[in-house]
């Protein structure tokens, strides 16, 4: 299962736009920052805090943590604490170029991958009346830097340099590619296949273990081995080498060897292969 460790409606909508199926379980612990970190380090650290909190409770699932900050003149601007703080932020951003950083952490068990994206945003010069009118909409109060580029805050923006969706809250195109690489690395890990019965028998029901998963139904017919999960293993070289033929789900067995006494483990195979749940295999 894929979990988004954020309640941000923007990130929820962006993942849906990209075609992901996921569950939302927001992180709730207090965010901790270190003033000695750079903005990109800060935003990645915050993303990892969120992902780690949820991953510890769901170690078998893949968790996405993300955090966005606005940086201008050395100041990291998160969400404003009140109306006066929102006015102060927007006044500083008026007529100037600032950076928006989004950090993303993808975590599964003990595996973790983190990256960030930066987008430059230039504001028009804003009058106090324009700033006050925008704050009265209520939109700035739950957004980093006190504005939302995807809503009325778009009227404040003169130009951007970089990924628009990064300013919204998730660098979507890059995230898809990073997520795909994360899954490919996971699915290319070497796995062991144990064949627990001498497979020259024309038909057998015995226990076969694949990557820790046990299949109690195994059929050996016409030199092919059929596991109850649908994988097919072709037997070659007197039972010592095997080759999976289904293979989007289980990859390719490229090496197998072992004793071939009846009833003994006759093969240890190293298995590697791509993911089958990848909706982005373009």
PEPE-V669495 format. One line per field, one symbol per residue. psi: psi as a letter, one per 40 degrees, with the letter a starting at -180 (. if undefined). A space follows every 50 residues. Layout:
psi=???
//
This chain:
psi=ihhhfiehdddddddddeeihiihgiieihhhiheeiidddddddddddd ddddddegeeihhhiiihihhhfehhhahidadddddddddddheihiih hhihhhhhbehhhiiiihhhhhiihhiddddddddeeedeefihefihde bdedeehdiihahdddddehgdddddddddddddddeeihihhhheihee idhihahhhhfehhhehhhhhfeihhieeeihhhhiffeeiihhedfdde ahhehhiiifiheihehhihhiiiieeheff.
//
